[in-house]
Amino acid sequence: MGQVVVRRRADGATELRVNGVFVMDDVETSSERRLAEHVLAAGAREVLVGGLGLGYTARALLDGGATRVVVAELHAEVARAVEAGAGAGPIADPRLEVVVADIAEVVQAQPAGSLDAICLDVDNGPDFLVHAGNEAIYGSDSIARCTAALRPGGVLAVWSMADSPQLRRALAEHLDDVEAIAVPVPLQGRDETYWILSGVAATA
Ligand SMILES: C[S@@+](CC[C@H](N)C(=O)[O-])C[C@H]1O[C@@H](n2cnc3c(N)ncnc32)[C@H](O)[C@@H]1O
């Protein structure tokens, strides 16, 4: 477990740090919301999300018509901060359940074929880990477990700071229609690109 700080900066932004490492702030959240929009566009209504962060993916899923959103968040401090109003919070919605747990355990606990989508945004992507323990989440075995929890046609969508050929290959071992979507984001006066890597569970 790391040391978690959710704090209001001098510029008014809310920032999440773990072990002194910047995770995210609420200045530019379009890619977090885009993760939700990607699975909603595929028709997803029952969605598992890992993790909560400042709540923008969860909020966008609910605003976009999801009927059930389960969010696995490793740190209780993060869940408490969003509940108290940080970031996109507070999100008081009967369709939302926030579980303080590792996403890997929550995925494993899902009944087979029970979800329309899984949105993974627990780290900066496979090549820029904040939590070393998250490496396995981007691996083939983990993607196989996510795939098993999806309904036919369900979507696994992964937020990443950079495109990752290795992650695309792991997705393609288990899922169809693998794509890497570039999401341009303006960050402190420069143009940055984040990525959503996704695949679709086989329908036949
Ligand atoms: C980049 S933030 C997520 C941002 C989120 N999509 C949003 O809209 O604000 C990553 C979150 O995942 C959490 N996390 C990290 N590893 C995790 C794990 N293995 N299981 C569940 N949550 C995890 C972190 O504590 C952090 O809150």
PDBQT file of the ligand as one rigid body, heavy atoms in Angstrom, charges set to zero:
ROOT
HETATM    1  C1  LIG A 301      -5.343   7.264 -12.884  1.00  0.00    +0.000 C 
HETATM    2  S1  LIG A 301      -6.382   6.940 -11.534  1.00  0.00    +0.000 S 
HETATM    3  C2  LIG A 301      -7.945   6.584 -12.306  1.00  0.00    +0.000 C 
HETATM    4  C3  LIG A 301      -8.593   7.773 -12.902  1.00  0.00    +0.000 C 
HETATM    5  C4  LIG A 301     -10.070   7.597 -13.178  1.00  0.00    +0.000 C 
HETATM    6  N1  LIG A 301     -10.266   6.913 -14.456  1.00  0.00    +0.000 N 
HETATM    7  C5  LIG A 301     -10.808   8.920 -13.171  1.00  0.00    +0.000 C 
HETATM    8  O1  LIG A 301     -11.678   9.105 -14.016  1.00  0.00    +0.000 OA
HETATM    9  O2  LIG A 301     -10.539   9.764 -12.325  1.00  0.00    +0.000 OA
HETATM   10  C6  LIG A 301      -5.875   5.343 -11.005  1.00  0.00    +0.000 C 
HETATM   11  C7  LIG A 301      -6.607   4.860  -9.761  1.00  0.00    +0.000 C 
HETATM   12  O3  LIG A 301      -6.464   3.453  -9.648  1.00  0.00    +0.000 OA
HETATM   13  C8  LIG A 301      -6.193   3.120  -8.299  1.00  0.00    +0.000 C 
HETATM   14  N2  LIG A 301      -5.480   1.819  -8.317  1.00  0.00    +0.000 N 
HETATM   15  C9  LIG A 301      -4.175   1.579  -8.533  1.00  0.00    +0.000 A 
HETATM   16  N3  LIG A 301      -3.928   0.268  -8.580  1.00  0.00    +0.000 NA
HETATM   17  C10 LIG A 301      -5.120  -0.359  -8.397  1.00  0.00    +0.000 A 
HETATM   18  C11 LIG A 301      -5.527  -1.722  -8.344  1.00  0.00    +0.000 A 
HETATM   19  N4  LIG A 301      -4.646  -2.711  -8.529  1.00  0.00    +0.000 N 
HETATM   20  N5  LIG A 301      -6.832  -1.999  -8.120  1.00  0.00    +0.000 NA
HETATM   21  C12 LIG A 301      -7.735  -0.999  -7.947  1.00  0.00    +0.000 A 
HETATM   22  N6  LIG A 301      -7.410   0.323  -7.997  1.00  0.00    +0.000 NA
HETATM   23  C13 LIG A 301      -6.122   0.634  -8.225  1.00  0.00    +0.000 A 
HETATM   24  C14 LIG A 301      -5.382   4.284  -7.784  1.00  0.00    +0.000 C 
HETATM   25  O4  LIG A 301      -5.425   4.370  -6.367  1.00  0.00    +0.000 OA
HETATM   26  C15 LIG A 301      -6.081   5.458  -8.477  1.00  0.00    +0.000 C 
HETATM   27  O5  LIG A 301      -7.155   5.917  -7.704  1.00  0.00    +0.000 OA
ENDROOT
TORSDOF 0
